[in-house]
Amino acid sequence: MTNSTTTTSAISASTTLTADPKRELLRHTLATLAYRGGKTVRNAPAGFAEFNTTGRKPGQILAHIGDLLDWALSMADGTRQWHDSQPLTWEKESERFFGALKRFDDYLASDKPLQAPAEKLFQGPIADALTHVGQLATLRRLAGSPIGGENYFVADIVVGRVGAEQTPPKRTF
């Protein structure tokens, strides 16, 4: 049995909701990406962007995440453009990451029609971006600068909060 008071409180705590539950799930996923991605980009050690293992360097991965989010927006608005960007500095790529999240979230929050199915936006660029955030977290650990673990189920992740400013973890381990 669901506690309707808890459910109502959780919904009213989020920012403006659209009438489309699929768009809201995409927006919640973007807020989750901002929260988790923010942990991987914040306080990265000097030189982390160039940390070299056997694959892409972290700076290249972060640039790719920015490209994925830009592509997702272009799929949503119907312009369908892909760009393979050269990495900027870590700080600039971090800003680009949050800026791309904001632009995509703003589009999803609007009444403009989606020009691609929500499911395809999730299974393609959004899921890929989540995977790459996990790669960055792993690379942080390999580089000797791990991010702290936490219980994400209780994290304060809110639709529309897609910037660098996030609430502190509620339950770390």
Secondary structure, 3 states (H helix, E strand, C coil): CCCHHHHHHHHHHCCCCCCCHHHHHHHHHHHHHHHHHHHHHCCCCCCHHHCCCCCCCHHHHHHHHHHHHHHHHHHHHCCCCCCCCCCCCHHHHHHHHHHHHHHHHHHHHCCCCCCCCHHHHHHHHHHHHHHHHHHHHHHHHHCCCCCCCECHHHCCCCCCCCCCCCCCCCCEC
